[in-house]
Structure formats: C-alpha cells, structure tokens
Amino acid sequence: MPFALFFVGVAFTTYLCGMRPAIASIVLSGVVVNFYYLQPGKPFHLEVKVLVAELAFCFFCALVVVGVDALSKARARVLYESEKYARILAGISDALMILDDDWRLFHLNEKARTLLDELGAAGKELTGENIWEVAPILKGGEFEREMERIKNAKLSSAFEIHFPTLRRWMDVSVHSSAEGVTVLFRDITEKKTSEAKLRETETRFQALFSQAAVGMAIASLDGKFQQVNGRFSDILGYTAEELSERTFSELTYPEDLPKTEVMVRGLLAGKINDYNLEKRYIRKDGSLVWSLTTVTLMKDSEGNPSWFIGVIEEISQRKKAEEALRTNETLLRTVTNESRVGLVMVDKDRRYLFGNSTYAEILGLANAEIVGRRVEDLLPGVYHEQIKPKLDLAFSGERVTYELQLASHPRDGRQRIYEVVYEPRNVMTNDPYVVVVIMDITVRRHAAEVLEARERELSLIYSNVSDGVYYLSVEPGERYRFLSVNRAFTKATGLTMENVIGKLVNEIVPERSLKMLLGNYGKAIREKAPVSWEEGTFYGEAQRHGVVSISPVFNEEGECVHLIGTVHDITQRKQAEDKFLYQKALLEAVTESVLDGILVVSPTGDVLHMNQRFQEIWKFPAEVRASGSDELALEWAAKQTVAPEQFRKRIAEIYSEPGKEFREEIEMKDGRVYDRFGGPIKRDGIHYGWVWTFRDITESKLADWALEATQEELRNHANRLEEVVETRTAALRETISDLETFSYSVSHDLRAPLRAMQSFAQILSEDCGQQISPEGREYIRRISSAAARMDRLIQDVLTYSKVSRVNLELKPVEVEKVFRDILELYPMFKEPEAKLEFVPPFPAVLAAEAVLTQCFANLIGNGLKFVAPGTLPTMRIWSELAMDPSRVKIFFQDNGVGIAEGAHEVIFGIFQRLNVQFEGTGIGLAIVKKGVERMGGSVGLISSPGKGSLFWLELKVAERSPAPPPGQQKKN
C-alpha cells in the first residue's frame, strides 16, 4: 500500500509540475528511507534484498515519470493541432457537420448548429445524437436518399436541396469514409434568388444584394437587442453588452431605415412571414457595413407576435473554435483517464515478484494472486507466442518494447492494445529480474486513428470547400508567404498553385489592393481576432470580387506564426447586380415611353413605381406622389371617378384576392373612360405585389355604345324574321304529313290492279299458251315480271313509309335470335346458295324487333345479291363496343362488287340504284338508314370497287348485356 501511494504521488507530481520535480521527489524519498536505517541509537542493519527492492522501485518510478511526461507533451501537441485545425474550420463560412457510421453527430460548427435549430432541433443537445432524430424534417426525402447512396458507395459527391420551411437552397458536399460521413452545407439561396429576380426585372424595382458572413440576433418587438452572437458583434464592432442598449433603428443607416420599417410593419401585420433585405449598418467606429439581413417574426403558442430573429453574415468563428476545442478536450480527457500504467517484476524462473493493481486489473486478478505465480500460468494463450521470446531477450540484457493485443478484456470484454516495456536488471548476477511496464494504449491508438481520420477529412474539406482558403506564414518585416492554397482559391483568382505557393503576398496581389490587404493582416495580428472585408481586385484581365476573412494563429509564446484566410467569391453576384441595375433602367425607360398609365404596388400597399402617363391621368398632387402611399393615391383617385364608394369597395375586393387578375372600366367625372387591367406579381407561389395599367378608351367606348344600339335594332329584326319562319315551318310540316299519308294510300291502292294484271297474265299463259306465238308468250312474261317488280317497289315504299311514320317502341332485343329468325325466313341465305359466318357474342340492343329484322335482312340480301358472276356470295357478321361503352357496332362484311367512294352517301337515298345489272328497287338501304336512325342509332359504310363492302350499324346496348371479348373491343 505505501508503494502504491508513493507511485500515485510521483505520477501526480509529474503530470502537474513536470519531470524534474518528480525526479527530485524520488531522490528525496530515497534519502528519507536511508535515514530511517541510520537513526542514532539503533543498530545499523541493511538487507541487500531491501536495497535491491528500493533501487528497483526507484527505477520504476523514474520510468513512470518518463512515461507521464511523454503523455503530457503528447497532450500539448494534440491541443496545438486541435487549435490549428479548429482555426482552419473557423475560417470556413459554411455549415459543417461530421457524422459517424450510425448517423450520430460527432462534430458540428456553429453554422451547422444554427441550421439544425432552424430545421427543428432547437433546444436539443446535438452532439452524439442521431441526425434523423434531432431533425426529422430531413428524413424520408431527397436528402436522406442521397446521403444513404453516398454512404453506401463510399464516395464524395455534391447535390443541391431545397428546404421549403427555411425558404433556402443548400449546396451539400458529402464525403463518405469508413469512419462516417462529412457534410458541408453552403447556402446558395442568394444565387437562386438572384437568378429568379433577373427573370423578373420587368416587375421588380428594388435593390438586391448578397448575403455576407452570417451573424444572429434576437430582438424584442420594439427592436431592442436581447441576444447577439459573437459574429454579429464582430460585424458591427460593438460588444454584446453595448448592443443590448441599442436597437436596429439606431444602428441602421438613415437612408435604409424607411424600407426596414416597411418590412417590419409587414411582419407585424401578418402580410409576410419573413423578409430578406440588403441594408447598411453603422459600425462603432463610424464606418458603414453592408449586410444581407433575414428577419423572421416568432409567435407564442397563442399566435401573438413575440420576438424577432435576425440573421446577418456568418456564424461566429470564435464559437466554432470553442466547440472544436471542447470536442478535442473531451477526446484528450478520455485518452488520459484510460491511460493507466501496469507494473510487475519477473524473476529468472518467470515468476512474478511484484504486480500493481492496474496489471492485476488487466488480467482480471487481485494483487495477491499475481505474486509468486508463473507468467505462463496466468497468460497461457500468448506466453509462448509473444511473451516468452520477449522475456528471453530481456534476460539476455536487451531492452524490449512491443505491443500486446488482448482479444477480450476481463472488465468489459473488449479488445485492448497495450504497450509493453521489458527492462532487464541484474543480468550479470545470480538474481536477475525484469521490470515489466505495461500501459493501455487502446484509447490513445484509437484517438490517433481518429485524429488521422479527422486530418484526412479536414484535408479533403480544405481541398474541396467552395470558398477559397489559403495558409500564410508570418515572417519579420510584415512579410507573408503562401504555404498552401486550395482549388477554390486558384479558381477565384485565376492563378495556379505553382505560381502561388512559396511566393510572398506582395508578389501575387496587385498593387492597388496590396495596401488594404497588408493593413487588415496587421489589424488581425494586433487585435488577435479575425478580420473580414470586401474587395475587388484585377487578376490578369478579369476583375474578381470577394469577401475576405483572415484569422491569426499564435504559438505558445503568443507570437503570430500563421494566418489562415478565406475568400468567398461574389463576382457573379456583383455582375448580376450590375446587370439588374441596367435592366431596371431599361425597364423604367420603356414604362415611360408607353401611352398607358402604369402603377406598381407592393404587397404591403406601398407605391413602387408610377410612370408619367399614370400621373397625368389621375393628376396627383406633389404631396401624394412624395408619400409613396397607395392608400393616399387610392383616396385621391376615388374622388376623380363618378362612383367613389364603388371604386373603393372594388379595390378592397381586389386586394383581398392577391392571386387573381381583374379587368374593368372606370368612368371619370370629366367624361373620360379608362380600361383598367390589374394582375398579381408572383413567382413560385409567392406574391410580390400588383401591376395596374390604365388605357384611355373614351373614343372606342362611344363607338361601342353606337354599335350596341345598331345591334339591338338588328336583334329586333331577327326576332320578327324568326316568327315568320316558325309560321312557314308549321305549314310545311302539315304539308309533309299530308304527302306521307297520300303516298301510303296511293301505294296501297296501286297494288290491287297489279295483282289483277299478274292474275290475268298467269291465266292467259296457262289457258291460251299453246295458241299464242312465242313472241306473245315473251310479252306475257314481261308483263308478269314488270307487275312483280312494281309490286316489290310498292311494298318497299310501304315499308319505308311505315318506318318513317309509325311510332317505334324500343325494347331489349337479342341480336342472335333475330339472325336465327332471318335464316328461317329466307332459306336462300343458306348454303349452297350463300355462306353466312356469324361471330358471337352479340349483345342485346334497344330496338324495335320488326324494324331491326327488316334492316338486317336488307343488308344481308344486298351483300349476297351484288356479287360478281361465278362467285359464291359470302358474308361475315360480328360486333364490337363503340368508343362510347354504352353503344355497340354490328358489322356486315361481304365479298361483293363494292361501291365507289363518291356514292357512299348517295347509296342510302331512296330510289338510288348504282348498278343496273342487278335487280332491285333502290329503297332497301334507305329503309335501313331510316329504321336505324328511328331507333336512335347510326349507319355507316366502308367500300371500294372490286373489294367488297363493310356496312355497320351502331345501336344502344341494353342493360346487363354481355360485352364482346376484350380482343374485339374498340377496333374501329
């Protein structure tokens, strides 16, 4: 126990005071022990074993001192490297987060913390938490899919993503490795917004400026700062305490204050949720600083305005450095607490002479169970392979150092790595022994691997970050030399790495920018704080604009040894601003050149622009034009109209529906009439205001009124003509009805003499046939044939008249039954005279069965009759659903002589015979057409000469009828 207490004291002295005080304490303790043996009045007695044990213990303590001192120096180096890379991270203006393989947050800077807070992680402890749990809004979308893809493929990639809740676009750079994923978020909202606003230059008349580095502030509703971050203080040159006594209005440049107050009123009125505004602030030293300010109004649980959040420039570099330092201190503290030293002494028989508690803990044994036991009994698994060869070397007088790995630690079951030192003692005597020092370096090894991985990741970030980064050495005489630059720096300046690295700053930077650059470098060193500024410099023929930030790095003596700089390229933004100003001037010139009056109003009711013609129309006084208030302008305009109250009410309705367009006419008291057209200004669902145009239509309105009077007179005349037409139409219908009745009566009465002619001709042929000459018999045959043909003609006329005149009762009719009845009624339709092919199924249709039978029989009879001589008449009949599923088409395809295309419509007329070679009355197809139309259907034809004909009837399908097979649907 005394030895253990002494060992703890020596280790503690070494860790706090260094190696020299610890060695002095060891010597002093040795003197005290010897004095104990040399006290007066006591017999002197010194045992060799005790002396040897004392010397060995002192030597062991010296080894402990050396080891702890080396650990302390390693800690100092880790702190220095941590600070170095923390400052590199501090120079990055983007949000950075490092995730392990389980998506837990291992490291994140303040910009990343702010981003996660805005995504829903406010108030949560982020380090060590799962990214999908602290920010569920990121899960289940494009961001998670891209992250999984990059992680699984172990690659580096970049993509853009839109956060609708933040109204921001982010450029996400991701690097995946075996240890996890490094993610870098770059806010590209400004770029996206600038591109969109350039397309809207005809409607937007306000300045757009870029976002600088971000600072954050929380302010009360009266504009007083309640809390600011470090970067906000750096931008304005005030401390947080000084800012707590000031307001936004006090620090805003006077010319920019009105538009700021307009935006704040819009927030408080609930017209907008947040706003982005480029404005100037007054620094403590009186200078001006530009900033892209984003302000959001926060509300309490009841929906009442509570406080503002303002975002300007970038997150505080000091905050990022402190966070990185805390992370590395935690890692170093873990390594220090786990690095305890185990100590034993082994004699020539490989037995333990001494062992401390740490060594016993390593083996999972108590102290008493180590002393006196053999090494191979306690460590049988590794003795012969690793320990015995090393002990043999040590007993031969050689100092041995190696690493020992234990697959399963007795305490926690994890794999452990130990650094083992064999120090031989008394090798040339009969009592040699070896002092064994074993230190658990598992955590240190892991820390080294983690640090190495972090260095690789930081190097990758340094090489691929979108901002230019450069590393300078500080030399006497205000000389600064480039040590390294990343690719973004060379891209921004147009210089190559070979032309930059190793050169002095004054050899690279143009003379016009050098003085300001060196002044800012000196300021950062003097104030021991980062310095940022905006500059425009010519590199070659091209001018580049950028936001430059420089951070000093100091050594342990407080001397500035390095400068780390970042360059955020804003050349495109500057060019976009110049282009926007040109487009604005051009658009203003165009609006002034048109004859229409033009008014542009913001969503908050402020007049953004009115051209000269608009002012002439409404004759606004100077005080109304100077106010810029839409309310005053509307009140003045209402008084100029013939109906002021109606004018005010209409304007209120228009403003209540910002997404609609309106067009109406306005009558003025002086007799003028204007056409007013109003439309919203919007993009991607966001409302930016209204555009109104006013056109003088007084002359055209007078012409319209005259035209309306003329049109009214014409309408009266047309009404009189319609009455005459209706009267004549009624008379015509009555005449047609009489003609149909007469036609039916005449056709019916004509059949009686025809039947008599046929009868007498037949009697004459039978009774006097032998007495009549052949020529007479031929005349008798012709009389009979002509009478029969005349009878068929009369029958067809009667049928046509009946179909046209009789009311038809439509019922469900089974088509297949109709076909069977026709075959029974007309035997000549069967083989061998003809070949009919029916292709079922045929759905039931709504029809009059008698009329449907007549139509089918006429189509089949025509198809089998009009065929070329020597050809077997053939017809194929099938059905298909029409385009309207409630109707069906029934097709009749024959192999007849065909019909010319020009006769397709004529063939359905009454008494139309196209081929005199075949008998017929020319009424059959007219009956088909009239009958189908009376049943609510239609008829059609596809035919050409020599290729047969395809007739089709379209009728309504009866309910619950089976549909044709899918393969036969909609072929037409």
URJO-V384634 format. One record per residue. N is the residue number from 1. RES is the residue in one small letter. SS is DSSP state (~ for helix, > for strand, _ for the rest). OMEGA is omega in whole degrees, -180 to 180 (none if undefined). Layout:
# URJO-V384634
n={N/N}
res={RES/RES}
ss={SS/SS}
omega={OMEGA/OMEGA}
This chain:
# URJO-V384634
n={1/2/3/4/5/6/7/8/9/10/11/12/13/14/15/16/17/18/19/20/21/22/23/24/25/26/27/28/29/30/31/32/33/34/35/36/37/38/39/40/41/42/43/44/45/46/47/48/49/50/51/52/53/54/55/56/57/58/59/60/61/62/63/64/65/66/67/68/69/70/71/72/73/74/75/76/77/78/79/80/81/82/83/84/85/86/87/88/89/90/91/92/93/94/95/96/97/98/99/100/101/102/103/104/105/106/107/108/109/110/111/112/113/114/115/116/117/118/119/120/121/122/123/124/125/126/127/128/129/130/131/132/133/134/135/136/137/138/139/140/141/142/143/144/145/146/147/148/149/150/151/152/153/154/155/156/157/158/159/160/161/162/163/164/165/166/167/168/169/170/171/172/173/174/175/176/177/178/179/180/181/182/183/184/185/186/187/188/189/190/191/192/193/194/195/196/197/198/199/200/201/202/203/204/205/206/207/208/209/210/211/212/213/214/215/216/217/218/219/220/221/222/223/224/225/226/227/228/229/230/231/232/233/234/235/236/237/238/239/240/241/242/243/244/245/246/247/248/249/250/251/252/253/254/255/256/257/258/259/260/261/262/263/264/265/266/267/268/269/270/271/272/273/274/275/276/277/278/279/280/281/282/283/284/285/286/287/288/289/290/291/292/293/294/295/296/297/298/299/300/301/302/303/304/305/306/307/308/309/310/311/312/313/314/315/316/317/318/319/320/321/322/323/324/325/326/327/328/329/330/331/332/333/334/335/336/337/338/339/340/341/342/343/344/345/346/347/348/349/350/351/352/353/354/355/356/357/358/359/360/361/362/363/364/365/366/367/368/369/370/371/372/373/374/375/376/377/378/379/380/381/382/383/384/385/386/387/388/389/390/391/392/393/394/395/396/397/398/399/400/401/402/403/404/405/406/407/408/409/410/411/412/413/414/415/416/417/418/419/420/421/422/423/424/425/426/427/428/429/430/431/432/433/434/435/436/437/438/439/440/441/442/443/444/445/446/447/448/449/450/451/452/453/454/455/456/457/458/459/460/461/462/463/464/465/466/467/468/469/470/471/472/473/474/475/476/477/478/479/480/481/482/483/484/485/486/487/488/489/490/491/492/493/494/495/496/497/498/499/500/501/502/503/504/505/506/507/508/509/510/511/512/513/514/515/516/517/518/519/520/521/522/523/524/525/526/527/528/529/530/531/532/533/534/535/536/537/538/539/540/541/542/543/544/545/546/547/548/549/550/551/552/553/554/555/556/557/558/559/560/561/562/563/564/565/566/567/568/569/570/571/572/573/574/575/576/577/578/579/580/581/582/583/584/585/586/587/588/589/590/591/592/593/594/595/596/597/598/599/600/601/602/603/604/605/606/607/608/609/610/611/612/613/614/615/616/617/618/619/620/621/622/623/624/625/626/627/628/629/630/631/632/633/634/635/636/637/638/639/640/641/642/643/644/645/646/647/648/649/650/651/652/653/654/655/656/657/658/659/660/661/662/663/664/665/666/667/668/669/670/671/672/673/674/675/676/677/678/679/680/681/682/683/684/685/686/687/688/689/690/691/692/693/694/695/696/697/698/699/700/701/702/703/704/705/706/707/708/709/710/711/712/713/714/715/716/717/718/719/720/721/722/723/724/725/726/727/728/729/730/731/732/733/734/735/736/737/738/739/740/741/742/743/744/745/746/747/748/749/750/751/752/753/754/755/756/757/758/759/760/761/762/763/764/765/766/767/768/769/770/771/772/773/774/775/776/777/778/779/780/781/782/783/784/785/786/787/788/789/790/791/792/793/794/795/796/797/798/799/800/801/802/803/804/805/806/807/808/809/810/811/812/813/814/815/816/817/818/819/820/821/822/823/824/825/826/827/828/829/830/831/832/833/834/835/836/837/838/839/840/841/842/843/844/845/846/847/848/849/850/851/852/853/854/855/856/857/858/859/860/861/862/863/864/865/866/867/868/869/870/871/872/873/874/875/876/877/878/879/880/881/882/883/884/885/886/887/888/889/890/891/892/893/894/895/896/897/898/899/900/901/902/903/904/905/906/907/908/909/910/911/912/913/914/915/916/917/918/919/920/921/922/923/924/925/926/927/928/929/930/931/932/933/934/935/936/937/938/939/940/941/942/943/944/945/946/947/948/949/950/951/952/953/954/955/956/957/958/959/960/961/962/963/964/965/966/967/968/969/970/971/972}
res={m/p/f/a/l/f/f/v/g/v/a/f/t/t/y/l/c/g/m/r/p/a/i/a/s/i/v/l/s/g/v/v/v/n/f/y/y/l/q/p/g/k/p/f/h/l/e/v/k/v/l/v/a/e/l/a/f/c/f/f/c/a/l/v/v/v/g/v/d/a/l/s/k/a/r/a/r/v/l/y/e/s/e/k/y/a/r/i/l/a/g/i/s/d/a/l/m/i/l/d/d/d/w/r/l/f/h/l/n/e/k/a/r/t/l/l/d/e/l/g/a/a/g/k/e/l/t/g/e/n/i/w/e/v/a/p/i/l/k/g/g/e/f/e/r/e/m/e/r/i/k/n/a/k/l/s/s/a/f/e/i/h/f/p/t/l/r/r/w/m/d/v/s/v/h/s/s/a/e/g/v/t/v/l/f/r/d/i/t/e/k/k/t/s/e/a/k/l/r/e/t/e/t/r/f/q/a/l/f/s/q/a/a/v/g/m/a/i/a/s/l/d/g/k/f/q/q/v/n/g/r/f/s/d/i/l/g/y/t/a/e/e/l/s/e/r/t/f/s/e/l/t/y/p/e/d/l/p/k/t/e/v/m/v/r/g/l/l/a/g/k/i/n/d/y/n/l/e/k/r/y/i/r/k/d/g/s/l/v/w/s/l/t/t/v/t/l/m/k/d/s/e/g/n/p/s/w/f/i/g/v/i/e/e/i/s/q/r/k/k/a/e/e/a/l/r/t/n/e/t/l/l/r/t/v/t/n/e/s/r/v/g/l/v/m/v/d/k/d/r/r/y/l/f/g/n/s/t/y/a/e/i/l/g/l/a/n/a/e/i/v/g/r/r/v/e/d/l/l/p/g/v/y/h/e/q/i/k/p/k/l/d/l/a/f/s/g/e/r/v/t/y/e/l/q/l/a/s/h/p/r/d/g/r/q/r/i/y/e/v/v/y/e/p/r/n/v/m/t/n/d/p/y/v/v/v/v/i/m/d/i/t/v/r/r/h/a/a/e/v/l/e/a/r/e/r/e/l/s/l/i/y/s/n/v/s/d/g/v/y/y/l/s/v/e/p/g/e/r/y/r/f/l/s/v/n/r/a/f/t/k/a/t/g/l/t/m/e/n/v/i/g/k/l/v/n/e/i/v/p/e/r/s/l/k/m/l/l/g/n/y/g/k/a/i/r/e/k/a/p/v/s/w/e/e/g/t/f/y/g/e/a/q/r/h/g/v/v/s/i/s/p/v/f/n/e/e/g/e/c/v/h/l/i/g/t/v/h/d/i/t/q/r/k/q/a/e/d/k/f/l/y/q/k/a/l/l/e/a/v/t/e/s/v/l/d/g/i/l/v/v/s/p/t/g/d/v/l/h/m/n/q/r/f/q/e/i/w/k/f/p/a/e/v/r/a/s/g/s/d/e/l/a/l/e/w/a/a/k/q/t/v/a/p/e/q/f/r/k/r/i/a/e/i/y/s/e/p/g/k/e/f/r/e/e/i/e/m/k/d/g/r/v/y/d/r/f/g/g/p/i/k/r/d/g/i/h/y/g/w/v/w/t/f/r/d/i/t/e/s/k/l/a/d/w/a/l/e/a/t/q/e/e/l/r/n/h/a/n/r/l/e/e/v/v/e/t/r/t/a/a/l/r/e/t/i/s/d/l/e/t/f/s/y/s/v/s/h/d/l/r/a/p/l/r/a/m/q/s/f/a/q/i/l/s/e/d/c/g/q/q/i/s/p/e/g/r/e/y/i/r/r/i/s/s/a/a/a/r/m/d/r/l/i/q/d/v/l/t/y/s/k/v/s/r/v/n/l/e/l/k/p/v/e/v/e/k/v/f/r/d/i/l/e/l/y/p/m/f/k/e/p/e/a/k/l/e/f/v/p/p/f/p/a/v/l/a/a/e/a/v/l/t/q/c/f/a/n/l/i/g/n/g/l/k/f/v/a/p/g/t/l/p/t/m/r/i/w/s/e/l/a/m/d/p/s/r/v/k/i/f/f/q/d/n/g/v/g/i/a/e/g/a/h/e/v/i/f/g/i/f/q/r/l/n/v/q/f/e/g/t/g/i/g/l/a/i/v/k/k/g/v/e/r/m/g/g/s/v/g/l/i/s/s/p/g/k/g/s/l/f/w/l/e/l/k/v/a/e/r/s/p/a/p/p/p/g/q/q/k/k/n}
ss={_/~/~/~/~/~/~/~/~/~/~/~/~/~/~/~/~/_/~/~/~/~/~/~/~/~/~/~/~/~/~/~/~/~/~/~/~/_/_/_/_/_/_/_/_/_/_/~/~/~/~/~/~/~/~/~/~/~/~/~/~/~/~/~/~/~/~/~/~/~/~/~/~/~/~/~/~/~/~/~/~/~/~/~/~/~/~/~/~/~/_/_/_/_/>/>/>/>/>/>/_/_/_/>/>/>/>/>/_/~/~/~/~/~/~/~/~/~/~/~/~/_/_/_/_/_/_/_/_/>/~/~/~/~/_/~/~/~/_/_/_/~/~/~/~/~/~/~/~/~/~/~/~/_/_/>/>/>/>/>/>/>/>/_/_/_/_/>/>/>/>/>/>/>/>/>/_/_/_/>/>/>/>/>/>/>/>/_/~/~/~/~/~/~/~/~/~/~/_/_/_/_/_/_/_/_/_/_/_/_/_/_/_/>/>/>/>/>/>/_/_/_/_/>/>/>/>/>/_/~/~/~/~/~/~/~/_/_/_/~/~/~/~/_/_/_/>/~/~/~/~/>/_/~/~/~/~/~/~/~/~/~/~/~/~/~/~/~/_/_/_/_/_/>/>/>/>/>/>/>/>/>/_/_/_/_/_/>/>/>/>/>/>/>/>/>/>/>/>/_/_/_/_/_/>/>/>/>/>/>/>/>/>/_/_/_/~/~/~/~/~/~/~/~/~/~/~/~/~/~/~/~/~/~/~/~/~/~/_/_/>/>/>/>/>/>/>/_/_/_/>/>/>/>/>/_/~/~/~/~/~/~/~/_/_/_/~/~/~/_/_/_/_/>/~/~/~/~/_/~/~/~/~/~/~/~/~/~/~/~/~/~/~/~/~/_/_/_/_/>/>/>/>/>/>/>/_/_/_/_/_/_/_/_/_/>/>/>/>/>/>/>/>/>/>/_/_/_/_/_/_/_/>/>/>/>/>/>/>/>/_/~/~/~/~/~/~/~/~/~/~/~/~/~/~/~/~/~/~/~/~/~/~/~/_/_/_/>/>/>/>/>/>/>/>/_/_/_/>/>/>/>/>/>/>/_/~/~/~/~/~/~/~/_/_/_/~/~/~/~/_/_/_/>/~/~/~/~/_/_/~/~/~/~/~/~/~/~/~/~/~/~/~/~/~/~/~/_/_/_/>/>/>/>/>/>/>/>/>/_/_/>/>/>/>/>/>/>/>/>/>/>/>/>/_/_/_/_/_/>/>/>/>/>/>/>/>/>/>/_/~/~/~/~/~/~/~/~/~/~/~/~/~/~/~/~/~/~/~/~/~/~/~/_/_/_/>/>/>/>/>/_/_/_/_/>/>/>/>/>/_/~/~/~/~/~/~/~/_/_/_/~/~/~/~/~/~/_/>/~/~/~/~/~/~/~/~/~/~/~/>/_/_/~/~/~/~/~/~/~/~/~/~/~/~/~/_/_/_/_/_/>/>/>/>/>/>/>/_/_/_/_/>/>/>/>/>/>/>/>/>/>/>/_/_/>/>/>/>/>/>/>/>/>/>/>/_/~/~/~/~/~/~/~/~/~/~/~/~/~/~/~/~/~/~/~/~/~/~/~/~/~/~/~/~/~/~/~/~/~/~/~/~/~/~/~/~/~/~/~/~/~/~/~/~/~/~/~/~/~/~/~/~/~/~/~/~/~/~/~/~/~/~/~/~/~/~/_/_/_/_/_/_/~/~/~/~/~/~/~/~/~/~/~/~/~/~/~/~/~/~/~/~/~/~/~/~/~/~/~/~/~/~/~/~/_/_/_/_/_/>/>/>/_/~/~/~/~/~/~/~/~/~/~/~/_/~/~/~/_/_/_/_/>/>/>/>/>/>/_/_/_/_/_/>/>/>/_/~/~/~/~/~/~/~/~/~/~/~/~/~/~/~/~/~/_/_/_/_/_/_/_/>/>/>/>/>/>/>/>/>/_/_/_/_/_/>/>/>/>/>/>/>/>/_/_/_/_/_/_/~/~/~/_/_/~/~/~/_/_/_/_/_/_/_/_/_/_/_/_/_/_/_/~/~/~/~/~/~/~/~/~/~/~/_/_/_/>/>/>/>/>/>/_/_/_/_/_/>/>/>/>/>/>/>/>/>/_/_/_/_/_/_/_/_/~/~/~/_/_/_/_}
omega={178/-180/180/178/179/-180/179/179/180/-179/180/178/179/-176/-176/-170/-180/-172/-175/177/-179/178/178/180/179/180/-179/180/177/179/-179/180/179/178/178/-180/-176/-179/179/178/179/179/178/179/-178/178/-178/-179/179/179/179/179/179/180/180/180/177/177/177/179/178/178/178/180/-180/-178/-180/178/178/178/179/178/178/177/179/178/179/178/-179/180/179/179/-180/-177/174/179/175/178/-180/-180/-179/-176/-177/176/-177/173/-180/-178/175/-174/179/179/175/-179/178/179/173/178/-175/179/177/179/178/179/180/176/-180/179/174/-177/-177/178/-179/172/-168/-174/180/-179/177/-175/-177/179/-180/179/-177/-179/179/-173/174/-179/-178/-178/-179/-180/180/-180/179/-179/-178/-180/-178/-179/-179/-179/176/-177/179/177/180/-179/-180/175/-176/-178/179/-174/179/169/179/170/-174/175/-174/174/-179/177/-179/-177/-177/-175/174/-175/179/-180/176/-178/179/178/-179/-180/-180/-179/-180/179/-179/-176/176/177/-177/-175/178/-178/-177/-176/178/-175/177/-179/-173/178/177/177/-165/167/-177/179/174/-176/176/-177/177/176/-178/-178/174/-180/177/176/-176/-178/177/178/180/-178/-174/178/178/171/179/179/179/179/-180/178/-177/-179/175/-176/-178/-176/-179/178/-173/-179/-179/-175/-179/-178/175/-179/177/180/180/178/177/177/-177/180/-180/180/177/180/178/178/173/-175/174/-175/180/174/178/179/-180/180/177/180/-179/176/178/179/170/-175/174/-177/178/177/178/-178/178/-175/180/178/179/177/-176/-178/-179/168/178/-180/175/176/-171/178/-177/177/180/178/179/-180/-180/179/178/-180/178/179/-179/177/177/179/-178/179/178/179/-178/-178/-178/-175/175/-173/172/-175/174/174/-177/179/-175/177/180/176/-179/174/-178/175/-180/-174/-180/178/179/179/179/-179/-177/-178/174/-180/-174/-177/-180/-175/178/-179/-178/-178/-176/177/-179/-178/-176/-175/-174/-174/-175/-176/-174/-170/-174/179/-180/178/179/178/-179/180/174/176/-178/176/-173/174/179/179/180/179/175/-174/-176/178/-178/-176/-175/178/-178/176/-179/177/-178/171/-174/178/174/-180/-177/178/178/-176/-175/-180/178/-177/-180/175/-179/174/-178/177/-179/-180/177/180/180/-179/180/178/178/179/179/179/179/-180/178/178/178/178/178/180/179/178/179/178/-180/-178/-170/179/-174/176/175/-180/178/-173/-175/168/-179/-178/-180/178/180/177/-178/-174/179/175/178/174/177/-176/-180/178/180/179/-178/-177/-177/-180/176/179/-180/-179/-176/-173/-179/-179/174/-179/-178/175/-175/-173/177/-174/-175/-179/-171/-176/179/-179/-179/178/179/175/180/179/179/-180/-179/-177/-180/-178/178/178/179/177/179/-178/173/-173/174/169/-173/-179/-174/176/180/177/-180/171/-173/176/-179/-179/179/176/-175/175/-177/179/179/179/177/-176/-179/172/177/-177/174/179/176/-174/178/-178/-179/179/179/178/178/178/179/180/179/179/177/-180/179/179/179/-178/177/177/180/-179/179/-176/-178/-179/180/172/-176/178/178/-176/178/178/-178/177/178/178/179/-179/170/-179/-175/-179/178/179/178/-179/-173/177/-179/173/-175/-177/178/179/-177/-176/-177/-177/177/-179/178/180/179/-180/178/-179/-179/-179/180/-176/180/-179/-176/-177/177/178/-180/-180/-179/178/178/179/-179/-178/178/179/-173/-177/-174/173/-179/176/-178/-180/-179/177/-178/180/-179/177/179/177/-179/173/-179/176/-180/178/-180/172/-177/180/179/176/-179/-178/-178/180/-179/171/179/174/-178/-178/-179/-178/-177/-178/179/180/177/178/179/180/177/180/179/179/179/-180/179/177/178/179/178/178/180/178/179/178/-180/179/178/-179/-180/180/-179/179/179/178/180/179/180/179/179/180/179/180/179/179/179/-180/-180/-178/-179/-178/-178/-178/-179/-175/-177/178/178/179/179/178/-179/-177/-179/178/180/180/-179/-179/-176/-173/-174/-175/-177/-177/-177/-179/178/180/178/179/178/178/178/180/-179/178/-180/-179/-180/179/179/180/179/178/178/180/179/179/179/178/177/179/-180/180/180/179/-177/-169/-172/173/-177/175/-176/179/174/-178/177/-176/-179/178/179/179/179/180/180/179/178/-176/-177/-180/-177/178/-177/175/9/-178/-176/179/177/179/177/-179/179/3/175/-179/174/-177/175/-175/168/-169/-178/180/180/179/179/-179/-180/-178/179/-179/-179/-179/178/-178/-179/-176/-173/177/-180/179/178/-179/177/179/-178/177/178/-175/178/-179/175/174/177/177/172/-175/-180/-178/-178/175/177/-172/177/-177/-178/178/-176/-174/178/-177/179/-174/-179/-177/-176/179/-177/-172/-179/177/-178/180/180/177/-177/-176/-177/179/-177/180/178/-179/-178/-178/-173/-179/175/177/180/-177/-179/-179/-179/-180/178/179/176/-178/179/-178/-179/-173/169/-176/173/-176/176/-177/178/-178/176/175/174/176/177/-178/180/-179/175/-178/179/178/178/180/176/179/-178/-178/-177/-178/171/177/-180/none}
